[in-house]
């Protein structure tokens, strides 16, 4: 490693920018003409520096980064400006030269793990191929070391598994392992921790920091998390509608934003204040009476408890080679209740079992043992007709929007499908409903004619949320429902969810790794670790007086939390 450092130091002028983006313009050719996705963008990344690009979905931040590594879509091109890497103009270099740069010199950690990992190759094989392609040792121990550095436990066993056997967070860590495996001089990290819980997020970001310090690796961090940007980046670049509207030292920019858009971003950042309490106060309800206030929206005769989980257990069979299998307990004796009209959040590290609980509640997985009681009825005893009715009353919002949207359906058909399936209204009323739902999630109505691959990750997640709301369900299971959204849209969606809950008495089971979101949206919290429920309580109790060391570790790992608190609280 020491020799590599010397080689890099000898070939790189630390006073010269490693990456320069000069007057960059990027144009896409579409069926409706040419679209300027990026216009006149300028920023630099110095050796060993971390620069964060922040902005809403569609602002051009990921497009600018992809142009720097020569991975624009086929219909996109750099129409003006320059991209200079370590003094070399790489704006229009040959594909051969770009391949030489990728991996060894410029690494990439993309946002969506399911569309960037090959589903038919084992994880270890995909890491091995990256190492081999760049002339590095690629034996089983080398592969395991790379996976371990990215935070994957039991790396040798995990290397033998396929992407579908990993949780969303574990898949993201595998991508991070591949991106870091060749120790690149510049790492472009596009939302690298959006699917990770806060403790693993800290581990990964600490690892990136070590690379910056030890190897002189620069990081171009694409993120919607202002807390993360403030904590981890020396400089922040703010993009809005394809343009750089403001840039500067991170803390200076966040403490004293000049552009109106930057001011909106800072105002919308999570502040660890309870949005549920804010909505309750606006309705004239005292915060201490918040849980009790939900009784006013209950139908007569309905029990206060809408969902009861009793001694829930789920055991999976894992292949261990030579036709053998081992038992893996993903959920172990979990019990909790959810009151009607409230929000219960399940938090924990990736692989803690929280999403498995959600899938069992949705009747997508059968429990090994235990009961799920919905509205007084054991869901395991529902017949097909009763299960169909159950699906209308309980709707999901999944973590991966690209995987949960049919690529062959346009957005109108995607949102309208549950209405048609459940024979709700006629064609005209369904179209009106779809338009209203798009308004709710801040998407233009012109989105109806587009397809999932034409939308950004955040836009796809908003479509998934609109679809979940289509049937006016009583309970919504939100599995990382806002993890892919930039802070402005996240703020809008959380406000929407809170207002709908206040107006309609909706019940939410919120699966998330984002504790700032938990603090804002949840009434009660269940903390899971390695399949077991280790702590439960009201949100205030868990945040202000955690009883378990594991819970304290989760809270301590929230990125930039103190930086984004209002002055009177911080």
Backbone torsions as a table, in degrees:
resi	resn	phi	psi	omega
1	UNK	NA	-37.7	180.0
2	UNK	-60.5	-41.7	178.7
3	UNK	-62.4	-41.0	178.4
4	UNK	-60.1	-41.2	-179.6
5	UNK	-62.3	-43.5	-178.9
6	UNK	-63.6	-42.1	179.2
7	UNK	-60.8	-44.5	-177.9
8	UNK	-66.5	-41.0	-179.2
9	UNK	-65.7	-34.9	-179.4
10	UNK	-69.9	-31.6	-175.4
11	UNK	-97.9	9.3	-173.5
12	UNK	-140.1	125.9	177.6
13	UNK	-83.2	113.1	-175.2
14	UNK	-67.7	-15.9	179.8
15	UNK	-89.8	-11.8	-179.9
16	UNK	-97.3	137.8	178.7
17	UNK	-57.1	138.4	174.7
18	UNK	-73.5	-41.0	178.3
19	UNK	-129.7	129.3	175.0
20	UNK	-123.4	126.2	172.5
21	UNK	-107.9	115.8	-174.0
22	UNK	-118.9	116.6	174.1
23	UNK	47.2	41.1	-172.3
24	UNK	-73.0	133.3	172.4
25	UNK	-129.4	134.2	-179.4
26	UNK	-126.3	128.8	-175.4
27	UNK	-122.4	138.1	175.6
28	UNK	-113.5	136.7	175.6
29	UNK	-95.4	119.3	-178.7
30	UNK	-121.0	176.1	177.5
31	UNK	-65.9	-14.8	-179.9
32	UNK	-105.3	12.4	-179.3
33	UNK	112.3	-165.4	-178.1
34	UNK	-92.3	138.9	-179.0
35	UNK	-121.3	125.8	176.9
36	UNK	-86.4	102.7	-177.5
37	UNK	-81.1	-31.9	178.0
38	UNK	-134.7	137.8	-178.8
39	UNK	-135.5	125.2	170.9
40	UNK	51.4	46.9	-179.2
41	UNK	-86.8	136.8	179.0
42	UNK	-138.1	127.1	169.2
43	UNK	-167.0	163.7	-179.8
44	UNK	-131.2	155.4	173.4
45	UNK	-127.6	120.3	179.3
46	UNK	-85.6	158.0	176.3
47	UNK	-56.1	135.5	178.1
48	UNK	73.9	6.9	-175.7
49	UNK	-101.7	147.3	172.3
50	UNK	-107.0	121.8	178.4
51	UNK	-118.3	127.9	179.4
52	UNK	-104.2	132.6	171.8
53	UNK	-104.7	121.7	-179.9
54	UNK	-119.6	155.7	179.6
55	UNK	160.8	167.3	-177.6
56	UNK	-75.1	167.2	177.1
57	UNK	-57.9	133.9	-179.8
58	UNK	86.7	5.7	-178.1
59	UNK	-78.3	-15.1	179.2
60	UNK	105.0	3.3	-175.5
61	UNK	-68.6	-45.9	178.7
62	UNK	-69.9	-35.9	179.4
63	UNK	-62.5	-41.3	177.7
64	UNK	-62.3	-42.1	-179.9
65	UNK	-66.1	-41.7	-179.9
66	UNK	-64.7	-34.8	177.8
67	UNK	-63.1	-35.7	-177.9
68	UNK	-66.7	-22.7	-179.3
69	UNK	-111.4	9.0	176.0
70	UNK	69.0	35.0	-176.9
71	UNK	-120.1	29.8	175.0
72	UNK	-65.5	151.6	175.5
73	UNK	-59.5	160.0	-175.7
74	UNK	-57.6	-28.1	-178.7
75	UNK	-92.8	8.0	-179.9
76	UNK	-110.1	151.1	179.2
77	UNK	-152.5	154.3	171.2
78	UNK	-79.8	111.2	-174.3
79	UNK	-93.8	-13.2	177.4
80	UNK	-164.4	159.7	175.3
81	UNK	89.3	-174.0	-175.6
82	UNK	-134.9	150.8	170.1
83	UNK	-122.3	113.7	-175.7
84	UNK	-115.9	121.7	178.9
85	UNK	-114.2	117.4	178.9
86	UNK	49.9	44.4	177.0
87	UNK	86.4	-9.0	-178.5
88	UNK	-102.3	128.9	176.2
89	UNK	-76.0	110.7	-177.2
90	UNK	-109.0	15.8	-176.1
91	UNK	-56.7	-44.4	-175.5
92	UNK	-130.9	35.9	-179.9
93	UNK	-71.1	165.9	-180.0
94	UNK	-68.1	159.9	177.9
95	UNK	-63.5	-33.9	178.4
96	UNK	-60.3	-44.4	-179.6
97	UNK	-67.6	-38.4	-179.6
98	UNK	-65.7	-37.5	177.1
99	UNK	-63.1	-37.2	177.3
100	UNK	-62.7	-35.3	-177.9
101	UNK	-77.7	-36.8	-176.7
102	UNK	-66.2	138.7	177.9
103	UNK	91.8	-72.9	-178.2
104	UNK	-69.1	-41.3	-175.8
105	UNK	-104.4	-41.6	-179.1
106	UNK	-126.5	115.9	176.9
107	UNK	-99.7	163.1	-176.8
108	UNK	-141.2	130.7	170.8
109	UNK	-117.1	102.9	-177.3
110	UNK	-76.4	169.4	-173.0
111	UNK	-79.7	-43.4	-168.8
112	UNK	-101.3	104.5	-174.7
113	UNK	-66.3	-34.9	-174.8
114	UNK	-69.2	-29.9	179.6
115	UNK	-92.9	0.9	-178.9
116	UNK	-119.9	-4.5	172.1
117	UNK	-107.8	135.6	179.6
118	UNK	-73.0	119.5	-173.9
119	UNK	-68.6	-16.8	-176.9
120	UNK	-100.7	-0.2	177.4
121	UNK	-109.4	140.3	175.2
122	UNK	-66.5	153.2	-177.2
123	UNK	-58.2	-45.2	-179.1
124	UNK	-60.8	-37.9	179.3
125	UNK	-63.9	-38.1	-178.9
126	UNK	-68.6	-36.5	174.3
127	UNK	-67.8	-43.5	-179.5
128	UNK	-59.0	-42.6	179.9
129	UNK	-61.8	-38.2	178.7
130	UNK	-65.8	-44.4	179.3
131	UNK	-63.2	-45.2	-179.5
132	UNK	-62.6	-42.5	-177.2
133	UNK	-61.7	-24.8	-178.1
134	UNK	-108.4	16.8	173.1
135	UNK	69.5	29.7	-179.7
136	UNK	-108.1	156.0	176.9
137	UNK	-55.5	136.0	-172.1
138	UNK	-134.6	31.9	176.8
139	UNK	-74.8	171.2	-178.8
140	UNK	-54.7	-39.2	179.9
141	UNK	-69.3	-35.0	177.9
142	UNK	-66.3	-42.5	178.4
143	UNK	-63.5	-45.5	-179.6
144	UNK	-62.5	-38.0	179.5
145	UNK	-63.1	-43.6	179.3
146	UNK	-61.5	-44.8	179.7
147	UNK	-66.2	-37.4	178.7
148	UNK	-64.8	-41.0	179.7
149	UNK	-62.1	-27.6	178.9
150	UNK	-88.3	5.6	173.1
151	UNK	93.7	14.3	178.6
152	UNK	-88.4	119.1	177.9
153	UNK	-73.3	155.7	177.4
154	UNK	50.0	54.2	-169.4
155	UNK	-61.0	-36.1	-177.8
156	UNK	-64.4	-39.7	178.0
157	UNK	-72.5	-41.1	-178.8
158	UNK	-63.8	-30.6	-179.7
159	UNK	-62.7	-22.3	-178.4
160	UNK	-90.5	3.2	-178.5
161	UNK	-100.3	163.5	179.0
162	UNK	-96.3	160.5	-178.5
163	UNK	-53.9	-36.8	-177.1
164	UNK	-69.3	-14.1	178.2
165	UNK	-89.2	-0.5	178.5
166	UNK	-101.5	150.5	169.2
167	UNK	-72.4	169.0	179.5
168	UNK	-57.1	-43.0	179.6
169	UNK	-66.3	-38.3	179.2
170	UNK	-67.4	-36.5	176.3
171	UNK	-63.9	-39.8	179.2
172	UNK	-64.7	-37.5	178.4
173	UNK	-65.8	-34.3	176.6
174	UNK	-64.0	-39.8	176.8
175	UNK	-63.7	-40.6	179.0
176	UNK	-63.3	-40.9	177.6
177	UNK	-58.6	-43.9	-179.8
178	UNK	-65.7	-42.5	-178.9
179	UNK	-65.1	-32.8	-177.4
180	UNK	-92.8	-9.4	-168.6
181	UNK	-59.8	-31.9	-176.6
182	UNK	-99.2	10.0	178.9
183	UNK	49.2	61.8	-176.6
184	UNK	-68.2	159.0	177.1
185	UNK	-76.6	-29.8	174.9
186	UNK	-129.9	126.7	175.4
187	UNK	-111.9	120.6	174.2
188	UNK	-94.1	113.3	-174.9
189	UNK	-113.0	104.4	-176.7
190	UNK	-94.2	100.3	-176.4
191	UNK	50.4	55.0	-170.4
192	UNK	-68.7	-19.2	-176.1
193	UNK	-122.1	16.8	-175.5
194	UNK	-65.3	-24.9	-179.2
195	UNK	-99.4	6.0	-172.8
196	UNK	-104.1	147.0	172.6
197	UNK	-69.9	164.1	-170.3
198	UNK	-65.2	-33.2	-178.5
199	UNK	-70.7	-42.1	177.4
200	UNK	-71.9	-35.4	174.9
201	UNK	-55.6	-45.9	178.4
202	UNK	-62.7	-41.4	180.0
203	UNK	-60.8	-45.9	-179.4
204	UNK	-65.5	-45.1	-178.0
205	UNK	-68.1	-34.8	173.8
206	UNK	-62.3	-38.7	178.4
207	UNK	-64.1	-42.1	176.8
208	UNK	-62.1	-40.3	178.0
209	UNK	-61.7	-40.7	179.3
210	UNK	-63.7	-40.2	177.2
211	UNK	-60.4	-43.9	-179.8
212	UNK	-59.7	-42.7	-177.3
213	UNK	-73.7	-46.8	-172.5
214	UNK	-82.3	-37.4	-172.2
215	UNK	-110.1	-6.9	-175.7
216	UNK	73.8	20.6	179.4
217	UNK	-73.1	131.1	175.6
218	UNK	-93.7	151.1	-179.2
219	UNK	-126.3	125.6	170.3
220	UNK	-102.5	104.8	-170.8
221	UNK	-100.6	115.4	176.7
222	UNK	-95.3	120.4	-175.2
223	UNK	-153.8	153.5	170.5
224	UNK	-103.9	2.0	-176.1
225	UNK	-95.2	103.0	-177.8
226	UNK	-66.5	-32.6	177.0
227	UNK	-62.4	-43.4	178.4
228	UNK	-64.7	-42.5	179.7
229	UNK	-62.1	-43.7	-178.5
230	UNK	-65.5	-35.5	-175.4
231	UNK	-81.3	-32.7	-168.7
232	UNK	-110.5	-19.9	-174.1
233	UNK	-106.8	143.5	173.7
234	UNK	-76.8	-34.8	179.9
235	UNK	-128.4	151.0	176.1
236	UNK	-123.9	133.9	175.1
237	UNK	-114.1	123.9	-178.4
238	UNK	-103.1	123.2	179.0
239	UNK	-113.0	143.3	-179.3
240	UNK	-148.0	120.5	179.4
241	UNK	51.8	45.7	173.6
242	UNK	84.2	1.3	-178.1
243	UNK	-124.5	149.8	171.3
244	UNK	-81.4	114.8	-176.2
245	UNK	-100.2	-17.3	179.7
246	UNK	-166.7	145.5	174.9
247	UNK	-153.9	158.0	179.9
248	UNK	161.5	-178.9	176.1
249	UNK	-54.1	138.0	-167.6
250	UNK	-58.7	-53.5	-176.3
251	UNK	-66.6	-37.7	178.8
252	UNK	-62.7	-43.1	-178.4
253	UNK	-67.5	-41.5	-177.8
254	UNK	-74.0	-30.5	178.7
255	UNK	-82.3	-23.7	-177.5
256	UNK	-140.6	63.0	-178.8
257	UNK	-66.4	142.2	-177.7
258	UNK	-105.2	-38.0	-176.5
259	UNK	-82.3	141.3	-179.6
260	UNK	-54.1	-36.8	-179.7
261	UNK	-67.6	-42.1	177.7
262	UNK	-61.4	-39.8	178.2
263	UNK	-61.0	-38.8	178.1
264	UNK	-66.5	-40.5	178.6
265	UNK	-60.5	-46.7	-178.5
266	UNK	-65.0	-40.5	-179.5
267	UNK	-65.3	-30.8	-177.2
268	UNK	-87.6	-8.3	-177.2
269	UNK	-64.9	144.6	178.8
270	UNK	-57.1	132.8	-177.9
271	UNK	-118.3	12.8	-177.2
272	UNK	61.1	26.6	173.2
273	UNK	-104.4	147.1	-172.4
274	UNK	-81.1	115.5	177.7
275	UNK	-69.6	-32.0	177.2
276	UNK	-62.3	-40.9	179.6
277	UNK	-69.0	-37.6	177.3
278	UNK	-60.2	-46.6	-179.8
279	UNK	-64.0	-40.4	178.9
280	UNK	-61.9	-42.2	180.0
281	UNK	-65.0	-39.4	177.7
282	UNK	-62.3	-28.6	178.7
283	UNK	-88.1	2.5	178.2
284	UNK	83.2	20.9	-179.3
285	UNK	-106.3	131.8	177.4
286	UNK	-68.2	143.2	-177.8
287	UNK	-57.5	-35.9	-178.1
288	UNK	-69.4	-18.6	179.9
289	UNK	-101.8	13.9	-172.8
290	UNK	-59.7	-49.8	-178.4
291	UNK	-65.1	-40.2	-179.7
292	UNK	-66.9	-29.1	-176.2
293	UNK	-66.8	-18.3	-178.6
294	UNK	-69.3	-13.9	-178.7
295	UNK	-65.0	-25.2	-176.2
296	UNK	-68.3	-19.8	-178.8
297	UNK	-99.0	-0.9	-179.6
298	UNK	-73.5	142.1	172.2
299	UNK	-72.7	149.7	-177.8
300	UNK	-59.6	131.7	178.5
301	UNK	87.4	-8.6	179.5
302	UNK	-77.3	136.8	177.6
303	UNK	-69.8	151.3	179.4
304	UNK	-64.0	-28.7	-176.6
305	UNK	-95.6	116.3	-178.3
306	UNK	-92.3	-27.4	-175.7
307	UNK	-141.1	130.6	176.3
308	UNK	-128.6	126.0	177.5
309	UNK	-107.0	122.0	-175.6
310	UNK	-120.5	114.0	172.2
311	UNK	48.5	45.5	-174.9
312	UNK	-73.0	133.3	179.1
313	UNK	-139.4	140.5	175.3
314	UNK	-137.8	122.3	179.2
315	UNK	-115.4	127.8	176.8
316	UNK	-105.1	149.0	173.0
317	UNK	-92.5	122.6	178.4
318	UNK	-110.5	135.0	176.6
319	UNK	-68.7	136.8	178.8
320	UNK	-125.0	15.8	177.4
321	UNK	97.2	153.6	177.8
322	UNK	55.5	34.1	176.9
323	UNK	76.4	2.4	-179.8
324	UNK	-88.3	162.1	176.3
325	UNK	-141.5	154.7	177.5
326	UNK	-124.2	153.5	178.0
327	UNK	-84.2	134.6	174.6
328	UNK	-123.6	118.4	-179.3
329	UNK	-88.4	103.1	-178.3
330	UNK	-81.0	-34.9	178.5
331	UNK	-132.1	128.2	-170.6
332	UNK	-129.7	99.8	172.3
333	UNK	57.4	54.6	-178.2
334	UNK	-95.4	131.5	178.2
335	UNK	-138.0	132.1	172.7
336	UNK	-165.6	167.8	178.2
337	UNK	-125.3	155.8	177.3
338	UNK	-125.6	121.8	-179.9
339	UNK	-82.5	146.0	-178.7
340	UNK	-61.1	134.9	176.7
341	UNK	80.2	10.0	-180.0
342	UNK	-119.4	175.2	176.4
343	UNK	-118.6	124.5	173.6
344	UNK	-112.0	125.6	179.5
345	UNK	-102.8	137.2	171.9
346	UNK	-109.8	120.2	-176.9
347	UNK	-122.9	158.8	179.5
348	UNK	160.0	170.0	179.5
349	UNK	-68.1	161.7	173.7
350	UNK	-57.6	134.6	-177.9
351	UNK	86.5	4.5	-179.8
352	UNK	-77.7	-13.4	177.9
353	UNK	105.3	1.8	-174.5
354	UNK	-67.1	-42.5	178.3
355	UNK	-69.7	-30.6	176.6
356	UNK	-64.9	-39.9	174.7
357	UNK	-59.0	-46.0	-179.4
358	UNK	-60.0	-42.7	-179.6
359	UNK	-66.2	-33.5	176.6
360	UNK	-71.7	-38.1	176.8
361	UNK	-62.3	-37.2	179.3
362	UNK	-77.6	-3.0	-178.1
363	UNK	67.3	28.2	175.2
364	UNK	-93.9	-19.1	173.5
365	UNK	-129.1	141.7	176.0
366	UNK	-87.9	130.6	176.1
367	UNK	-64.6	147.6	171.8
368	UNK	-70.4	-38.3	173.9
369	UNK	-158.7	169.7	-178.2
370	UNK	96.2	176.6	-176.2
371	UNK	-130.6	149.9	170.5
372	UNK	-121.8	111.2	-177.4
373	UNK	-104.0	113.8	177.7
374	UNK	-109.8	119.7	179.2
375	UNK	52.6	40.4	176.3
376	UNK	85.0	0.9	-176.3
377	UNK	-119.4	134.4	176.0
378	UNK	-71.9	115.9	-174.0
379	UNK	-67.2	-19.7	178.8
380	UNK	-70.4	-15.6	-177.6
381	UNK	-101.1	6.2	-179.5
382	UNK	-72.6	135.2	172.3
383	UNK	-83.2	177.9	-172.9
384	UNK	-61.3	-39.4	179.9
385	UNK	-68.0	-41.6	179.1
386	UNK	-68.1	-34.8	178.1
387	UNK	-66.3	-36.0	177.2
388	UNK	-62.0	-42.7	177.0
389	UNK	-66.7	-37.7	178.1
390	UNK	-60.4	-40.9	-179.3
391	UNK	-60.1	-33.7	179.5
392	UNK	-72.1	-34.7	-175.9
393	UNK	-82.0	-22.8	-178.8
394	UNK	-126.9	115.8	-175.6
395	UNK	-119.2	146.4	179.9
396	UNK	-102.6	154.0	162.6
397	UNK	-125.9	111.3	-172.8
398	UNK	-85.5	166.8	-176.7
399	UNK	-70.4	-41.8	-172.4
400	UNK	-103.8	100.0	-175.7
401	UNK	-66.1	-32.9	-178.0
402	UNK	-67.6	-36.3	-179.9
403	UNK	-76.9	-20.5	-176.3
404	UNK	-100.7	-2.0	176.6
405	UNK	-108.5	133.9	179.3
406	UNK	-72.0	118.9	-177.2
407	UNK	-65.3	-16.8	-179.4
408	UNK	-89.4	-8.1	179.8
409	UNK	-99.8	134.5	170.8
410	UNK	-73.9	172.5	-171.4
411	UNK	-66.6	-35.9	177.6
412	UNK	-60.2	-48.2	-178.0
413	UNK	-66.3	-34.6	179.2
414	UNK	-60.5	-47.0	-177.3
415	UNK	-76.8	-32.9	-177.3
416	UNK	-77.1	-23.4	-173.2
417	UNK	-53.8	-48.4	179.2
418	UNK	-62.8	-31.6	177.3
419	UNK	-66.0	-41.9	-180.0
420	UNK	-71.0	-40.0	-179.8
421	UNK	-60.4	-40.5	-178.8
422	UNK	-93.5	10.6	174.9
423	UNK	55.1	49.5	179.1
424	UNK	-97.7	116.1	174.0
425	UNK	69.2	-178.1	175.4
426	UNK	-103.1	-176.3	-174.1
427	UNK	-61.2	-42.4	-178.0
428	UNK	-65.1	-44.0	-178.6
429	UNK	-69.1	-33.3	177.9
430	UNK	-68.0	-40.1	177.6
431	UNK	-63.0	-41.9	177.4
432	UNK	-60.9	-40.9	179.8
433	UNK	-64.1	-42.4	179.7
434	UNK	-61.7	-42.3	178.4
435	UNK	-62.4	-41.1	178.8
436	UNK	-64.0	-40.5	-179.4
437	UNK	-66.8	-38.4	176.6
438	UNK	-63.5	-38.7	175.9
439	UNK	-62.3	-40.8	-178.8
440	UNK	-58.7	-39.5	-175.5
441	UNK	-100.2	17.5	172.2
442	UNK	61.8	42.0	172.1
443	UNK	-114.6	138.9	177.6
444	UNK	-65.0	149.2	-178.0
445	UNK	-65.9	-19.9	176.5
446	UNK	-65.3	-15.1	178.5
447	UNK	-62.6	-23.0	-175.6
448	UNK	-55.2	-31.8	-175.1
449	UNK	-90.9	-2.3	-177.5
450	UNK	-92.9	170.4	-178.2
451	UNK	-116.4	159.8	-176.6
452	UNK	-52.4	-39.0	-177.7
453	UNK	-69.9	-10.7	177.9
454	UNK	-93.0	0.0	-177.3
455	UNK	-111.7	155.9	173.9
456	UNK	-74.5	169.1	179.5
457	UNK	-58.9	-42.5	179.3
458	UNK	-66.1	-38.6	178.0
459	UNK	-65.8	-38.7	177.8
460	UNK	-63.8	-38.0	179.2
461	UNK	-66.1	-35.4	177.9
462	UNK	-66.3	-35.6	175.8
463	UNK	-63.7	-42.0	179.0
464	UNK	-62.0	-37.7	178.8
465	UNK	-68.3	-42.4	178.1
466	UNK	-60.3	-41.6	179.5
467	UNK	-63.3	-39.8	-179.8
468	UNK	-65.5	-30.7	-178.8
469	UNK	-82.5	-10.9	-170.6
470	UNK	-58.3	-37.9	-174.1
471	UNK	-93.3	11.0	-178.2
472	UNK	49.8	57.8	-175.8
473	UNK	-71.3	164.9	176.3
474	UNK	-87.7	-36.4	-178.0
475	UNK	-126.6	134.0	175.6
476	UNK	-120.9	126.2	175.9
477	UNK	-94.6	109.7	-176.2
478	UNK	-101.7	103.3	179.9
479	UNK	-97.4	96.0	-176.3
480	UNK	55.0	47.3	-170.3
481	UNK	-67.6	-23.4	-178.2
482	UNK	-119.7	12.3	-175.1
483	UNK	-68.0	-24.5	-177.2
484	UNK	-95.6	4.3	-172.8
485	UNK	-98.5	143.9	172.6
486	UNK	-70.0	165.7	-169.1
487	UNK	-63.5	-34.4	-179.3
488	UNK	-67.3	-46.3	179.8
489	UNK	-70.2	-37.7	175.8
490	UNK	-58.5	-42.8	178.2
491	UNK	-61.2	-44.1	179.3
492	UNK	-63.9	-44.4	-177.0
493	UNK	-67.4	-42.1	178.4
494	UNK	-64.4	-38.6	174.7
495	UNK	-63.0	-43.3	178.9
496	UNK	-60.1	-48.1	-179.5
497	UNK	-61.6	-41.9	-179.8
498	UNK	-66.6	-41.2	-179.8
499	UNK	-68.9	-40.5	176.5
500	UNK	-62.1	-39.7	178.6
501	UNK	-64.2	-41.8	179.7
502	UNK	-65.7	-39.6	-176.1
503	UNK	-79.0	-38.8	-169.3
504	UNK	-111.3	-7.4	-177.9
505	UNK	71.9	28.9	178.4
506	UNK	-64.1	151.9	176.3
507	UNK	-114.9	133.6	179.7
508	UNK	-118.8	135.7	165.5
509	UNK	-110.4	108.9	-169.2
510	UNK	-104.2	112.7	176.7
511	UNK	-97.9	119.8	-176.1
512	UNK	-158.0	155.5	171.5
513	UNK	-103.3	-4.4	-175.3
514	UNK	-92.4	100.2	-175.4
515	UNK	-70.4	-23.7	174.6
516	UNK	-65.3	-39.2	176.1
517	UNK	-65.8	-41.6	178.3
518	UNK	-57.1	-45.4	-177.6
519	UNK	-62.1	-32.3	-177.1
520	UNK	-81.2	-37.8	-166.5
521	UNK	-105.7	-23.8	-166.8
522	UNK	-96.2	150.1	172.2
523	UNK	-95.5	-40.6	179.7
524	UNK	-131.8	153.0	-174.3
525	UNK	-129.0	136.7	171.3
526	UNK	-116.5	122.7	-178.8
527	UNK	-101.7	123.9	-179.5
528	UNK	-113.0	141.7	176.0
529	UNK	-140.8	122.1	177.7
530	UNK	50.3	45.7	174.3
531	UNK	86.5	-9.6	-176.6
532	UNK	-111.0	150.9	175.7
533	UNK	-85.8	115.0	-173.6
534	UNK	-104.0	-19.2	178.9
535	UNK	-159.8	139.1	174.4
536	UNK	-136.6	158.0	177.7
537	UNK	163.3	178.0	174.7
538	UNK	-65.9	156.7	-177.9
539	UNK	-59.3	-43.5	179.5
540	UNK	-60.4	-43.8	-178.8
541	UNK	-63.3	-44.9	-176.9
542	UNK	-67.0	-39.5	-178.1
543	UNK	-77.0	-37.0	-174.2
544	UNK	-92.7	-22.7	-178.7
545	UNK	-145.1	61.6	-178.8
546	UNK	-63.2	139.2	-176.5
547	UNK	-93.9	-26.5	-175.2
548	UNK	-104.7	144.9	178.0
549	UNK	-60.6	-36.6	179.3
550	UNK	-62.9	-41.3	178.5
551	UNK	-64.5	-41.3	178.3
552	UNK	-62.8	-36.5	178.4
553	UNK	-64.8	-41.5	177.3
554	UNK	-61.2	-44.6	-177.4
555	UNK	-67.4	-38.7	-179.1
556	UNK	-66.5	-23.1	-174.6
557	UNK	-89.0	-1.2	179.8
558	UNK	-60.7	121.5	-175.5
559	UNK	-72.5	127.6	172.0
560	UNK	64.9	17.8	-174.1
561	UNK	-58.5	-47.7	-178.4
562	UNK	-68.1	-30.7	-179.0
563	UNK	-65.3	-27.9	-173.5
564	UNK	-105.1	6.1	175.9
565	UNK	-72.6	147.7	175.2
566	UNK	-58.2	149.6	-176.3
567	UNK	-53.7	-36.8	-177.2
568	UNK	-72.8	-14.7	-179.3
569	UNK	-101.4	-39.0	-175.8
570	UNK	-65.8	NA	NA
